[in-house]
Amino acid sequence: MIIILAASSIVTAATFLWSTRTIPMVVEEPLSISDYPSAIHVHPGENQTLVVSILNSAPVNYVVALIFSLNETTYQESYVTFSNSTYILVPGLNNVTAWMFVQSGAHPAWLELIIDFYRY
């Protein structure tokens, strides 16, 4: 009787283990920057408009802030100011407008602009 009960438990456990499946699941970032200026030429004292396209592939709206930074933080802190706006991104492609201002006392420099976003 004990042998039959033990065998029955083993068969039940084996059936459960063989019928259970594990599959990978990934929750992906729904937002991606899809288009941005390929180069920016600005003079000291100028305000430059930047248009950045962000694709929202989710079926819901998101609130984001664009984060701009230069590869030289000292130059950025001394001479460059970026807009500090938040945007509501609806599903699909969104073109958002931001700006940057270069102080009149800025010296010439070759810099890289990094564009990122923060999703609230």
A tleap script that builds the chain and sets N, CA, C and O, in Angstrom:
source leaprc.protein.ff14SB
mol = sequence {
  NMET ILE ILE ILE LEU ALA ALA SER SER ILE
  VAL THR ALA ALA THR PHE LEU TRP SER THR
  ARG THR ILE PRO MET VAL VAL GLU GLU PRO
  LEU SER ILE SER ASP TYR PRO SER ALA ILE
  HIE VAL HIE PRO GLY GLU ASN GLN THR LEU
  VAL VAL SER ILE LEU ASN SER ALA PRO VAL
  ASN TYR VAL VAL ALA LEU ILE PHE SER LEU
  ASN GLU THR THR TYR GLN GLU SER TYR VAL
  THR PHE SER ASN SER THR TYR ILE LEU VAL
  PRO GLY LEU ASN ASN VAL THR ALA TRP MET
  PHE VAL GLN SER GLY ALA HIE PRO ALA TRP
  LEU GLU LEU ILE ILE ASP PHE TYR ARG CTYR
}
set mol.1.N position { 0.815 -1.181 0.000 }
set mol.1.CA position { 0.000 0.000 0.000 }
set mol.1.C position { 0.869 1.259 0.000 }
set mol.1.O position { 0.601 2.216 -0.726 }
set mol.2.N position { 1.935 1.237 0.843 }
set mol.2.CA position { 2.834 2.378 0.900 }
set mol.2.C position { 3.579 2.535 -0.416 }
set mol.2.O position { 3.819 3.658 -0.859 }
set mol.3.N position { 3.947 1.431 -1.043 }
set mol.3.CA position { 4.652 1.471 -2.323 }
set mol.3.C position { 3.750 2.064 -3.401 }
set mol.3.O position { 4.217 2.862 -4.213 }
set mol.4.N position { 2.488 1.701 -3.428 }
set mol.4.CA position { 1.548 2.221 -4.434 }
set mol.4.C position { 1.343 3.720 -4.219 }
set mol.4.O position { 1.308 4.481 -5.186 }
set mol.5.N position { 1.211 4.149 -2.977 }
set mol.5.CA position { 1.028 5.567 -2.665 }
set mol.5.C position { 2.267 6.372 -3.061 }
set mol.5.O position { 2.143 7.462 -3.619 }
set mol.6.N position { 3.455 5.847 -2.779 }
set mol.6.CA position { 4.696 6.518 -3.149 }
set mol.6.C position { 4.850 6.590 -4.656 }
set mol.6.O position { 5.250 7.625 -5.190 }
set mol.7.N position { 4.539 5.505 -5.345 }
set mol.7.CA position { 4.627 5.490 -6.808 }
set mol.7.C position { 3.649 6.487 -7.406 }
set mol.7.O position { 3.979 7.166 -8.379 }
set mol.8.N position { 2.468 6.585 -6.851 }
set mol.8.CA position { 1.464 7.539 -7.330 }
set mol.8.C position { 1.952 8.974 -7.155 }
set mol.8.O position { 1.743 9.808 -8.035 }
set mol.9.N position { 2.597 9.268 -6.033 }
set mol.9.CA position { 3.126 10.611 -5.795 }
set mol.9.C position { 4.241 10.945 -6.763 }
set mol.9.O position { 4.328 12.073 -7.250 }
set mol.10.N position { 5.095 9.974 -7.047 }
set mol.10.CA position { 6.196 10.185 -7.990 }
set mol.10.C position { 5.653 10.445 -9.388 }
set mol.10.O position { 6.151 11.335 -10.078 }
set mol.11.N position { 4.653 9.697 -9.823 }
set mol.11.CA position { 4.052 9.888 -11.148 }
set mol.11.C position { 3.405 11.265 -11.232 }
set mol.11.O position { 3.543 11.946 -12.248 }
set mol.12.N position { 2.703 11.687 -10.183 }
set mol.12.CA position { 2.069 13.011 -10.170 }
set mol.12.C position { 3.122 14.116 -10.251 }
set mol.12.O position { 2.959 15.059 -11.025 }
set mol.13.N position { 4.186 14.019 -9.476 }
set mol.13.CA position { 5.257 15.015 -9.492 }
set mol.13.C position { 5.958 15.038 -10.842 }
set mol.13.O position { 6.236 16.116 -11.369 }
set mol.14.N position { 6.248 13.886 -11.405 }
set mol.14.CA position { 6.913 13.818 -12.710 }
set mol.14.C position { 6.027 14.417 -13.802 }
set mol.14.O position { 6.521 15.125 -14.679 }
set mol.15.N position { 4.737 14.139 -13.755 }
set mol.15.CA position { 3.821 14.705 -14.752 }
set mol.15.C position { 3.809 16.234 -14.659 }
set mol.15.O position { 3.834 16.917 -15.682 }
set mol.16.N position { 3.773 16.763 -13.450 }
set mol.16.CA position { 3.782 18.212 -13.263 }
set mol.16.C position { 5.077 18.821 -13.794 }
set mol.16.O position { 5.045 19.833 -14.495 }
set mol.17.N position { 6.216 18.211 -13.463 }
set mol.17.CA position { 7.498 18.742 -13.907 }
set mol.17.C position { 7.634 18.698 -15.423 }
set mol.17.O position { 8.159 19.637 -16.022 }
set mol.18.N position { 7.178 17.641 -16.040 }
set mol.18.CA position { 7.303 17.528 -17.495 }
set mol.18.C position { 6.296 18.404 -18.234 }
set mol.18.O position { 6.509 18.735 -19.401 }
set mol.19.N position { 5.213 18.780 -17.580 }
set mol.19.CA position { 4.215 19.614 -18.257 }
set mol.19.C position { 4.449 21.104 -18.023 }
set mol.19.O position { 3.869 21.939 -18.717 }
set mol.20.N position { 5.288 21.439 -17.060 }
set mol.20.CA position { 5.578 22.839 -16.776 }
set mol.20.C position { 6.617 23.358 -17.772 }
set mol.20.O position { 7.621 22.697 -18.037 }
set mol.21.N position { 6.366 24.533 -18.312 }
set mol.21.CA position { 7.293 25.140 -19.273 }
set mol.21.C position { 7.705 26.514 -18.764 }
set mol.21.O position { 6.905 27.248 -18.183 }
set mol.22.N position { 8.932 26.833 -18.987 }
set mol.22.CA position { 9.454 28.147 -18.639 }
set mol.22.C position { 9.874 28.837 -19.928 }
set mol.22.O position { 10.645 28.286 -20.713 }
set mol.23.N position { 9.360 30.052 -20.142 }
set mol.23.CA position { 9.717 30.802 -21.343 }
set mol.23.C position { 10.237 32.178 -20.931 }
set mol.23.O position { 9.769 32.752 -19.948 }
set mol.24.N position { 11.196 32.702 -21.675 }
set mol.24.CA position { 11.717 34.034 -21.344 }
set mol.24.C position { 10.670 35.115 -21.597 }
set mol.24.O position { 9.888 35.018 -22.543 }
set mol.25.N position { 10.656 36.127 -20.765 }
set mol.25.CA position { 9.756 37.268 -20.944 }
set mol.25.C position { 10.555 38.537 -20.696 }
set mol.25.O position { 11.282 38.637 -19.708 }
set mol.26.N position { 10.421 39.502 -21.589 }
set mol.26.CA position { 11.150 40.758 -21.482 }
set mol.26.C position { 10.149 41.902 -21.571 }
set mol.26.O position { 9.302 41.931 -22.464 }
set mol.27.N position { 10.252 42.836 -20.645 }
set mol.27.CA position { 9.484 44.077 -20.729 }
set mol.27.C position { 10.455 45.115 -21.270 }
set mol.27.O position { 11.423 45.481 -20.603 }
set mol.28.N position { 10.188 45.587 -22.491 }
set mol.28.CA position { 11.126 46.468 -23.182 }
set mol.28.C position { 10.821 47.932 -22.926 }
set mol.28.O position { 9.692 48.299 -22.601 }
set mol.29.N position { 11.842 48.764 -23.076 }
set mol.29.CA position { 11.669 50.217 -22.995 }
set mol.29.C position { 10.799 50.634 -24.185 }
set mol.29.O position { 11.156 50.355 -25.329 }
set mol.30.N position { 9.670 51.293 -23.937 }
set mol.30.CA position { 8.770 51.662 -25.029 }
set mol.30.C position { 9.180 52.916 -25.794 }
set mol.30.O position { 8.620 53.210 -26.850 }
set mol.31.N position { 10.147 53.650 -25.271 }
set mol.31.CA position { 10.547 54.913 -25.903 }
set mol.31.C position { 11.940 54.793 -26.489 }
set mol.31.O position { 12.826 54.164 -25.911 }
set mol.32.N position { 12.115 55.412 -27.656 }
set mol.32.CA position { 13.449 55.460 -28.260 }
set mol.32.C position { 13.592 56.751 -29.059 }
set mol.32.O position { 12.650 57.209 -29.707 }
set mol.33.N position { 14.781 57.320 -28.996 }
set mol.33.CA position { 15.077 58.522 -29.787 }
set mol.33.C position { 15.354 58.050 -31.198 }
set mol.33.O position { 16.289 57.284 -31.433 }
set mol.34.N position { 14.542 58.506 -32.139 }
set mol.34.CA position { 14.661 58.003 -33.508 }
set mol.34.C position { 15.287 58.993 -34.476 }
set mol.34.O position { 15.835 58.584 -35.499 }
set mol.35.N position { 15.218 60.288 -34.177 }
set mol.35.CA position { 15.825 61.275 -35.070 }
set mol.35.C position { 16.257 62.481 -34.237 }
set mol.35.O position { 15.578 62.885 -33.293 }
set mol.36.N position { 17.391 63.036 -34.608 }
set mol.36.CA position { 17.972 64.155 -33.886 }
set mol.36.C position { 18.921 64.869 -34.842 }
set mol.36.O position { 19.284 64.302 -35.872 }
set mol.37.N position { 19.331 66.087 -34.533 }
set mol.37.CA position { 20.244 66.792 -35.441 }
set mol.37.C position { 21.564 66.028 -35.579 }
set mol.37.O position { 22.126 65.554 -34.592 }
set mol.38.N position { 22.041 65.918 -36.809 }
set mol.38.CA position { 23.302 65.199 -37.034 }
set mol.38.C position { 24.515 66.057 -36.689 }
set mol.38.O position { 25.592 65.530 -36.409 }
set mol.39.N position { 24.341 67.367 -36.709 }
set mol.39.CA position { 25.410 68.292 -36.327 }
set mol.39.C position { 24.761 69.614 -35.934 }
set mol.39.O position { 23.704 69.982 -36.447 }
set mol.40.N position { 25.402 70.307 -35.032 }
set mol.40.CA position { 24.897 71.604 -34.579 }
set mol.40.C position { 26.041 72.603 -34.691 }
set mol.40.O position { 27.129 72.388 -34.158 }
set mol.41.N position { 25.774 73.698 -35.393 }
set mol.41.CA position { 26.746 74.789 -35.522 }
set mol.41.C position { 26.112 76.022 -34.884 }
set mol.41.O position { 25.041 76.469 -35.295 }
set mol.42.N position { 26.777 76.550 -33.894 }
set mol.42.CA position { 26.236 77.688 -33.167 }
set mol.42.C position { 27.376 78.664 -32.864 }
set mol.42.O position { 28.530 78.262 -32.711 }
set mol.43.N position { 27.037 79.937 -32.783 }
set mol.43.CA position { 28.008 80.977 -32.447 }
set mol.43.C position { 27.765 81.455 -31.027 }
set mol.43.O position { 26.657 81.309 -30.510 }
set mol.44.N position { 28.779 82.025 -30.386 }
set mol.44.CA position { 28.573 82.602 -29.052 }
set mol.44.C position { 27.444 83.632 -29.092 }
set mol.44.O position { 27.352 84.442 -30.015 }
set mol.45.N position { 26.593 83.583 -28.075 }
set mol.45.CA position { 25.460 84.505 -27.989 }
set mol.45.C position { 24.216 84.025 -28.708 }
set mol.45.O position { 23.204 84.725 -28.698 }
set mol.46.N position { 24.254 82.853 -29.333 }
set mol.46.CA position { 23.101 82.337 -30.086 }
set mol.46.C position { 22.252 81.380 -29.258 }
set mol.46.O position { 22.727 80.680 -28.364 }
set mol.47.N position { 20.973 81.392 -29.608 }
set mol.47.CA position { 20.013 80.433 -29.089 }
set mol.47.C position { 19.706 79.482 -30.247 }
set mol.47.O position { 19.370 79.940 -31.340 }
set mol.48.N position { 19.812 78.195 -30.036 }
set mol.48.CA position { 19.610 77.202 -31.102 }
set mol.48.C position { 18.422 76.306 -30.743 }
set mol.48.O position { 18.343 75.789 -29.629 }
set mol.49.N position { 17.506 76.126 -31.689 }
set mol.49.CA position { 16.377 75.221 -31.494 }
set mol.49.C position { 16.786 73.809 -31.897 }
set mol.49.O position { 17.433 73.611 -32.925 }
set mol.50.N position { 16.408 72.835 -31.086 }
set mol.50.CA position { 16.711 71.431 -31.354 }
set mol.50.C position { 15.402 70.657 -31.470 }
set mol.50.O position { 14.566 70.716 -30.568 }
set mol.51.N position { 15.217 69.939 -32.562 }
set mol.51.CA position { 14.041 69.093 -32.734 }
set mol.51.C position { 14.498 67.647 -32.626 }
set mol.51.O position { 15.368 67.192 -33.369 }
set mol.52.N position { 13.885 66.931 -31.676 }
set mol.52.CA position { 14.235 65.541 -31.418 }
set mol.52.C position { 12.977 64.707 -31.597 }
set mol.52.O position { 11.927 65.032 -31.043 }
set mol.53.N position { 13.082 63.625 -32.376 }
set mol.53.CA position { 11.949 62.724 -32.584 }
set mol.53.C position { 12.081 61.525 -31.655 }
set mol.53.O position { 13.119 60.865 -31.606 }
set mol.54.N position { 11.003 61.258 -30.920 }
set mol.54.CA position { 10.988 60.132 -29.988 }
set mol.54.C position { 9.815 59.234 -30.338 }
set mol.54.O position { 8.676 59.690 -30.442 }
set mol.55.N position { 10.105 57.954 -30.517 }
set mol.55.CA position { 9.074 56.984 -30.845 }
set mol.55.C position { 8.538 56.359 -29.568 }
set mol.55.O position { 9.298 55.816 -28.766 }
set mol.56.N position { 7.236 56.438 -29.386 }
set mol.56.CA position { 6.565 55.778 -28.268 }
set mol.56.C position { 5.852 54.559 -28.842 }
set mol.56.O position { 4.811 54.697 -29.484 }
set mol.57.N position { 6.396 53.380 -28.618 }
set mol.57.CA position { 5.818 52.160 -29.188 }
set mol.57.C position { 4.806 51.505 -28.256 }
set mol.57.O position { 4.300 50.424 -28.560 }
set mol.58.N position { 4.507 52.131 -27.145 }
set mol.58.CA position { 3.499 51.605 -26.220 }
set mol.58.C position { 2.130 52.218 -26.524 }
set mol.58.O position { 2.045 53.250 -27.191 }
set mol.59.N position { 1.071 51.590 -26.040 }
set mol.59.CA position { -0.273 52.131 -26.287 }
set mol.59.C position { -0.710 53.168 -25.250 }
set mol.59.O position { -1.893 53.502 -25.180 }
set mol.60.N position { 0.219 53.680 -24.447 }
set mol.60.CA position { -0.108 54.660 -23.409 }
set mol.60.C position { 0.783 55.891 -23.552 }
set mol.60.O position { 1.840 55.836 -24.180 }
set mol.61.N position { 0.346 56.996 -22.962 }
set mol.61.CA position { 1.142 58.226 -22.956 }
set mol.61.C position { 2.214 58.146 -21.875 }
set mol.61.O position { 2.033 57.491 -20.849 }
set mol.62.N position { 3.343 58.830 -22.124 }
set mol.62.CA position { 4.410 58.932 -21.136 }
set mol.62.C position { 4.815 60.390 -20.990 }
set mol.62.O position { 4.747 61.163 -21.946 }
set mol.63.N position { 5.234 60.755 -19.795 }
set mol.63.CA position { 5.795 62.080 -19.546 }
set mol.63.C position { 7.302 61.896 -19.432 }
set mol.63.O position { 7.778 61.080 -18.644 }
set mol.64.N position { 8.052 62.662 -20.228 }
set mol.64.CA position { 9.511 62.538 -20.218 }
set mol.64.C position { 10.155 63.917 -20.140 }
set mol.64.O position { 9.552 64.937 -20.475 }
set mol.65.N position { 11.374 63.906 -19.695 }
set mol.65.CA position { 12.234 65.085 -19.727 }
set mol.65.C position { 13.430 64.735 -20.590 }
set mol.65.O position { 14.037 63.678 -20.416 }
set mol.66.N position { 13.771 65.610 -21.514 }
set mol.66.CA position { 14.992 65.416 -22.291 }
set mol.66.C position { 16.172 65.889 -21.459 }
set mol.66.O position { 16.105 66.916 -20.784 }
set mol.67.N position { 17.238 65.132 -21.517 }
set mol.67.CA position { 18.447 65.473 -20.778 }
set mol.67.C position { 19.561 65.694 -21.791 }
set mol.67.O position { 19.930 64.783 -22.533 }
set mol.68.N position { 20.090 66.902 -21.813 }
set mol.68.CA position { 21.181 67.246 -22.726 }
set mol.68.C position { 22.451 67.403 -21.913 }
set mol.68.O position { 22.431 67.963 -20.817 }
set mol.69.N position { 23.540 66.914 -22.443 }
set mol.69.CA position { 24.830 67.122 -21.791 }
set mol.69.C position { 25.925 67.160 -22.844 }
set mol.69.O position { 25.806 66.569 -23.917 }
set mol.70.N position { 26.986 67.864 -22.511 }
set mol.70.CA position { 28.150 67.932 -23.387 }
set mol.70.C position { 29.239 67.033 -22.828 }
set mol.70.O position { 29.263 66.735 -21.634 }
set mol.71.N position { 30.136 66.606 -23.697 }
set mol.71.CA position { 31.232 65.747 -23.258 }
set mol.71.C position { 32.255 66.504 -22.416 }
set mol.71.O position { 33.143 65.888 -21.826 }
set mol.72.N position { 32.146 67.812 -22.353 }
set mol.72.CA position { 33.015 68.623 -21.488 }
set mol.72.C position { 32.127 69.365 -20.488 }
set mol.72.O position { 31.542 70.399 -20.811 }
set mol.73.N position { 32.036 68.832 -19.284 }
set mol.73.CA position { 31.136 69.415 -18.288 }
set mol.73.C position { 31.543 70.826 -17.869 }
set mol.73.O position { 30.681 71.661 -17.596 }
set mol.74.N position { 32.829 71.096 -17.817 }
set mol.74.CA position { 33.285 72.439 -17.434 }
set mol.74.C position { 32.817 73.465 -18.452 }
set mol.74.O position { 32.349 74.539 -18.072 }
set mol.75.N position { 32.935 73.153 -19.747 }
set mol.75.CA position { 32.471 74.055 -20.799 }
set mol.75.C position { 30.961 74.254 -20.674 }
set mol.75.O position { 30.464 75.377 -20.759 }
set mol.76.N position { 30.245 73.159 -20.473 }
set mol.76.CA position { 28.791 73.241 -20.349 }
set mol.76.C position { 28.392 74.121 -19.166 }
set mol.76.O position { 27.526 74.986 -19.298 }
set mol.77.N position { 29.016 73.905 -18.021 }
set mol.77.CA position { 28.687 74.699 -16.837 }
set mol.77.C position { 29.011 76.176 -17.015 }
set mol.77.O position { 28.336 77.034 -16.445 }
set mol.78.N position { 30.035 76.476 -17.800 }
set mol.78.CA position { 30.463 77.858 -17.981 }
set mol.78.C position { 29.707 78.592 -19.079 }
set mol.78.O position { 29.464 79.793 -18.962 }
set mol.79.N position { 29.333 77.888 -20.144 }
set mol.79.CA position { 28.860 78.600 -21.328 }
set mol.79.C position { 27.524 78.161 -21.922 }
set mol.79.O position { 26.937 78.927 -22.685 }
set mol.80.N position { 27.019 76.982 -21.616 }
set mol.80.CA position { 25.854 76.460 -22.340 }
set mol.80.C position { 24.695 76.179 -21.386 }
set mol.80.O position { 24.870 75.589 -20.320 }
set mol.81.N position { 23.510 76.619 -21.802 }
set mol.81.CA position { 22.277 76.355 -21.057 }
set mol.81.C position { 21.322 75.608 -21.983 }
set mol.81.O position { 21.163 75.970 -23.148 }
set mol.82.N position { 20.692 74.567 -21.456 }
set mol.82.CA position { 19.712 73.794 -22.221 }
set mol.82.C position { 18.327 73.993 -21.628 }
set mol.82.O position { 18.181 74.270 -20.437 }
set mol.83.N position { 17.307 73.846 -22.479 }
set mol.83.CA position { 15.935 73.923 -21.988 }
set mol.83.C position { 15.706 72.799 -20.982 }
set mol.83.O position { 16.365 71.760 -21.016 }
set mol.84.N position { 14.775 73.036 -20.111 }
set mol.84.CA position { 14.510 72.092 -19.043 }
set mol.84.C position { 13.013 71.803 -19.032 }
set mol.84.O position { 12.328 72.094 -18.051 }
set mol.85.N position { 12.506 71.229 -20.127 }
set mol.85.CA position { 11.071 71.024 -20.287 }
set mol.85.C position { 10.708 69.555 -20.160 }
set mol.85.O position { 11.529 68.666 -20.381 }
set mol.86.N position { 9.455 69.330 -19.798 }
set mol.86.CA position { 8.915 67.970 -19.831 }
set mol.86.C position { 7.924 67.898 -20.985 }
set mol.86.O position { 7.332 68.903 -21.378 }
set mol.87.N position { 7.759 66.716 -21.512 }
set mol.87.CA position { 6.927 66.506 -22.687 }
set mol.87.C position { 6.000 65.329 -22.445 }
set mol.87.O position { 6.361 64.372 -21.759 }
set mol.88.N position { 4.810 65.403 -23.007 }
set mol.88.CA position { 3.889 64.269 -22.988 }
set mol.88.C position { 4.015 63.588 -24.338 }
set mol.88.O position { 3.777 64.208 -25.375 }
set mol.89.N position { 4.387 62.317 -24.331 }
set mol.89.CA position { 4.551 61.557 -25.565 }
set mol.89.C position { 3.374 60.615 -25.743 }
set mol.89.O position { 3.142 59.725 -24.925 }
set mol.90.N position { 2.637 60.824 -26.823 }
set mol.90.CA position { 1.515 59.949 -27.155 }
set mol.90.C position { 2.051 58.762 -27.956 }
set mol.90.O position { 3.183 58.811 -28.437 }
set mol.91.N position { 1.269 57.708 -28.108 }
set mol.91.CA position { 1.735 56.580 -28.925 }
set mol.91.C position { 2.078 57.035 -30.348 }
set mol.91.O position { 1.358 57.839 -30.941 }
set mol.92.N position { 3.167 56.522 -30.878 }
set mol.92.CA position { 3.617 56.888 -32.219 }
set mol.92.C position { 4.846 57.789 -32.161 }
set mol.92.O position { 5.542 57.854 -31.148 }
set mol.93.N position { 5.095 58.475 -33.263 }
set mol.93.CA position { 6.267 59.345 -33.374 }
set mol.93.C position { 5.939 60.742 -32.849 }
set mol.93.O position { 4.931 61.336 -33.232 }
set mol.94.N position { 6.787 61.257 -31.979 }
set mol.94.CA position { 6.604 62.576 -31.368 }
set mol.94.C position { 7.813 63.443 -31.678 }
set mol.94.O position { 8.945 63.044 -31.405 }
set mol.95.N position { 7.592 64.622 -32.243 }
set mol.95.CA position { 8.658 65.590 -32.477 }
set mol.95.C position { 8.591 66.621 -31.359 }
set mol.95.O position { 7.607 67.350 -31.233 }
set mol.96.N position { 9.636 66.676 -30.556 }
set mol.96.CA position { 9.668 67.627 -29.453 }
set mol.96.C position { 10.729 68.689 -29.739 }
set mol.96.O position { 11.765 68.409 -30.342 }
set mol.97.N position { 10.453 69.886 -29.301 }
set mol.97.CA position { 11.349 71.005 -29.550 }
set mol.97.C position { 11.987 71.443 -28.237 }
set mol.97.O position { 11.304 71.662 -27.237 }
set mol.98.N position { 13.286 71.563 -28.264 }
set mol.98.CA position { 14.052 72.038 -27.118 }
set mol.98.C position { 14.964 73.161 -27.617 }
set mol.98.O position { 14.960 73.479 -28.806 }
set mol.99.N position { 15.729 73.752 -26.731 }
set mol.99.CA position { 16.652 74.808 -27.140 }
set mol.99.C position { 17.935 74.729 -26.328 }
set mol.99.O position { 17.996 74.118 -25.261 }
set mol.100.N position { 18.935 75.361 -26.867 }
set mol.100.CA position { 20.199 75.537 -26.152 }
set mol.100.C position { 20.676 76.961 -26.394 }
set mol.100.O position { 20.452 77.531 -27.462 }
set mol.101.N position { 21.331 77.524 -25.400 }
set mol.101.CA position { 21.864 78.875 -25.513 }
set mol.101.C position { 23.346 78.831 -25.171 }
set mol.101.O position { 23.745 78.232 -24.173 }
set mol.102.N position { 24.167 79.477 -26.017 }
set mol.102.CA position { 25.607 79.556 -25.791 }
set mol.102.C position { 25.935 80.994 -25.392 }
set mol.102.O position { 25.611 81.936 -26.114 }
set mol.103.N position { 26.577 81.153 -24.244 }
set mol.103.CA position { 26.922 82.471 -23.729 }
set mol.103.C position { 27.816 83.230 -24.713 }
set mol.103.O position { 28.579 82.625 -25.466 }
set mol.104.N position { 27.713 84.544 -24.695 }
set mol.104.CA position { 28.484 85.365 -25.633 }
set mol.104.C position { 29.991 85.275 -25.398 }
set mol.104.O position { 30.767 85.526 -26.320 }
set mol.105.N position { 30.418 84.927 -24.197 }
set mol.105.CA position { 31.850 84.820 -23.904 }
set mol.105.C position { 32.441 83.443 -24.189 }
set mol.105.O position { 33.601 83.196 -23.861 }
set mol.106.N position { 31.677 82.555 -24.786 }
set mol.106.CA position { 32.163 81.192 -25.051 }
set mol.106.C position { 33.266 81.199 -26.099 }
set mol.106.O position { 33.181 81.925 -27.090 }
set mol.107.N position { 34.285 80.404 -25.887 }
set mol.107.CA position { 35.358 80.269 -26.868 }
set mol.107.C position { 35.041 79.115 -27.815 }
set mol.107.O position { 34.244 78.244 -27.467 }
set mol.108.N position { 35.641 79.087 -28.993 }
set mol.108.CA position { 35.379 78.015 -29.950 }
set mol.108.C position { 35.745 76.653 -29.356 }
set mol.108.O position { 36.720 76.531 -28.613 }
set mol.109.N position { 34.957 75.639 -29.690 }
set mol.109.CA position { 35.225 74.286 -29.180 }
set mol.109.C position { 34.538 73.259 -30.070 }
set mol.109.O position { 33.480 73.526 -30.641 }
set mol.110.N position { 35.151 72.079 -30.183 }
set mol.110.CA position { 34.532 70.919 -30.813 }
set mol.110.C position { 34.009 70.051 -29.685 }
set mol.110.O position { 34.782 69.561 -28.861 }
set mol.111.N position { 32.705 69.859 -29.647 }
set mol.111.CA position { 32.077 69.149 -28.535 }
set mol.111.C position { 31.141 68.069 -29.061 }
set mol.111.O position { 30.779 68.053 -30.237 }
set mol.112.N position { 30.764 67.180 -28.174 }
set mol.112.CA position { 29.735 66.194 -28.496 }
set mol.112.C position { 28.537 66.448 -27.599 }
set mol.112.O position { 28.673 66.622 -26.388 }
set mol.113.N position { 27.365 66.466 -28.212 }
set mol.113.CA position { 26.120 66.642 -27.477 }
set mol.113.C position { 25.487 65.272 -27.261 }
set mol.113.O position { 25.312 64.503 -28.206 }
set mol.114.N position { 25.150 64.980 -26.026 }
set mol.114.CA position { 24.511 63.706 -25.689 }
set mol.114.C position { 23.060 64.009 -25.342 }
set mol.114.O position { 22.774 64.881 -24.522 }
set mol.115.N position { 22.148 63.278 -25.976 }
set mol.115.CA position { 20.720 63.460 -25.725 }
set mol.115.C position { 20.181 62.170 -25.119 }
set mol.115.O position { 20.372 61.082 -25.664 }
set mol.116.N position { 19.518 62.310 -24.003 }
set mol.116.CA position { 18.901 61.168 -23.342 }
set mol.116.C position { 17.546 61.627 -22.814 }
set mol.116.O position { 17.200 62.801 -22.941 }
set mol.117.N position { 16.798 60.736 -22.239 }
set mol.117.CA position { 15.511 61.123 -21.665 }
set mol.117.C position { 15.307 60.410 -20.339 }
set mol.117.O position { 15.896 59.362 -20.073 }
set mol.118.N position { 14.477 60.995 -19.537 }
set mol.118.CA position { 14.085 60.400 -18.267 }
set mol.118.C position { 12.578 60.259 -18.288 }
set mol.118.O position { 11.860 61.240 -18.476 }
set mol.119.N position { 12.100 59.047 -18.097 }
set mol.119.CA position { 10.658 58.778 -18.123 }
set mol.119.C position { 10.131 58.824 -16.700 }
set mol.119.O position { 10.662 58.154 -15.813 }
set mol.120.N position { 9.077 59.623 -16.478 }
set mol.120.CA position { 8.461 59.733 -15.147 }
set mol.120.C position { 7.485 58.620 -14.923 }
set mol.120.O position { 6.867 58.545 -13.860 }
savepdb mol mol.pdb
quit
